[in-house]
Amino acid sequence: MREKKQIIKYIALGYTNKEIAEKFSYSLPTIKWAVVDLLKMYKAKNRNELIANYLKTEKNINIEELFDK
């Protein structure tokens, strides 16, 4: 799924899995799988830790970019 950066953005904005699925017109299980994959990829135990680890790991990304709609 190419939209992982967008999924992280929506997680940072407080969207639920259901809301993210609706944004992308994907099924809820597809988004749940993508979130689990992201949690593993960034060695995070929860969504907050995912955002923190993403910001630490990715170069040239700052928190303001995540919150730009």
C-alpha positions in Angstrom: 0.0 0.0 0.0 1.6 3.2 -1.2 -0.5 5.4 1.1 1.3 4.6 4.3 2.5 8.1 4.8 -1.0 9.4 4.4 -2.3 6.8 6.9 0.3 8.0 9.4 -0.9 11.6 8.8 -4.5 10.6 9.5 -3.5 8.7 12.6 -1.7 11.8 13.8 -4.8 13.8 13.2 -6.9 11.4 15.3 -8.8 9.6 12.6 -10.1 6.1 13.5 -9.4 3.1 11.3 -13.0 3.3 10.0 -12.5 7.0 9.0 -9.2 6.3 7.3 -10.8 3.4 5.4 -13.6 5.8 4.2 -11.0 8.4 3.1 -9.3 5.8 0.9 -12.3 3.8 -0.1 -10.7 0.7 1.3 -12.2 -2.0 3.5 -11.7 -1.7 7.3 -9.7 -4.9 7.4 -7.3 -3.5 4.8 -6.6 -0.4 6.9 -6.3 -2.4 10.1 -3.7 -4.6 8.4 -1.9 -1.5 7.2 -1.8 0.0 10.7 -0.5 -3.2 12.2 2.2 -3.3 9.5 3.1 0.3 10.3 3.3 -0.4 14.0 5.7 -3.3 13.3 7.7 -1.3 10.8 8.3 1.6 13.3 8.6 -0.8 16.3 5.7 0.9 18.0 3.3 -0.5 20.6 0.5 2.0 19.9 -0.5 4.8 17.6 1.2 7.6 19.6 4.4 5.7 19.6 4.0 5.1 15.9 3.9 8.9 15.2 6.9 9.5 17.5 9.0 6.8 16.0 8.0 7.9 12.5 9.2 11.4 13.2 12.5 10.1 14.6 13.1 7.7 11.8 12.2 9.6 8.6 14.5 12.2 7.4 13.2 15.6 6.3 9.8 15.2 8.0 8.6 17.4 10.8 5.5 17.4 12.8 3.9 20.4 11.1 3.8 18.4 7.8 1.7 15.8 9.4 -0.9 18.3 10.5 -1.1 20.2 7.2 -4.5 19.2 5.7 
